[in-house]
Amino acid sequence: MDKKLEEILVCPMCNSKLTHLVEKKLLICRFDRVAYPIDDGVPVLLPEEGKPLTGDELDNLIES
């Protein structure tokens, strides 16, 4: 994903900055605890496509 695009993307629910997990092809909103997929280099930032994360899941994704 393009670095400039990564800098301007925000969570569609709360407008928080997203964390890009390159290896996992995910964008993470830490505030809402939601993971958004990146399909073929294109972020899918639809609220219904986001996967809710528990606190432990979020910690494990960020740490790995």
C-alpha positions in Angstrom: 0.0 0.0 0.0 1.2 3.5 -0.8 2.8 5.4 2.1 0.9 8.6 1.3 -2.4 6.7 1.3 -1.5 5.1 4.6 -0.9 8.5 6.1 -4.4 9.8 5.3 -6.5 6.8 6.0 -8.6 6.9 9.1 -11.2 4.6 10.8 -14.6 5.0 9.1 -16.3 4.8 12.5 -14.3 7.2 14.7 -11.8 8.9 12.4 -8.8 7.7 14.4 -5.4 7.0 12.7 -5.1 3.3 11.7 -2.1 1.0 12.4 -0.9 -0.8 9.3 0.1 -4.4 9.8 1.9 -5.1 6.6 2.5 -8.9 7.1 -1.1 -9.5 8.1 -2.6 -7.3 5.4 -4.7 -5.4 8.0 -5.4 -1.9 9.2 -6.2 -1.7 12.9 -8.2 0.9 14.8 -6.9 0.7 18.3 -9.7 2.9 19.7 -12.6 0.8 18.3 -10.7 -2.5 18.4 -11.5 -3.3 14.8 -9.4 -4.9 12.1 -10.0 -3.9 8.4 -8.7 -6.1 5.6 -6.5 -5.1 2.8 -7.4 -7.0 -0.4 -5.0 -6.9 -3.3 -3.4 -3.7 -1.9 -6.8 -2.0 -1.5 -8.0 -1.1 2.1 -11.6 -2.3 2.7 -12.8 0.4 5.1 -16.4 -0.5 5.3 -17.7 -0.8 8.9 -19.5 -4.0 8.1 -16.2 -5.5 6.8 -14.3 -4.7 10.0 -13.6 -7.6 12.4 -14.2 -6.7 16.0 -11.2 -7.6 18.2 -11.0 -8.4 21.9 -8.4 -6.7 24.0 -6.2 -9.8 23.9 -6.6 -10.2 20.1 -5.6 -6.6 19.6 -2.5 -7.0 21.8 -1.5 -10.2 20.1 -1.8 -8.6 16.6 0.1 -5.5 17.6 2.9 -7.4 19.3 3.5 -10.0 16.6 
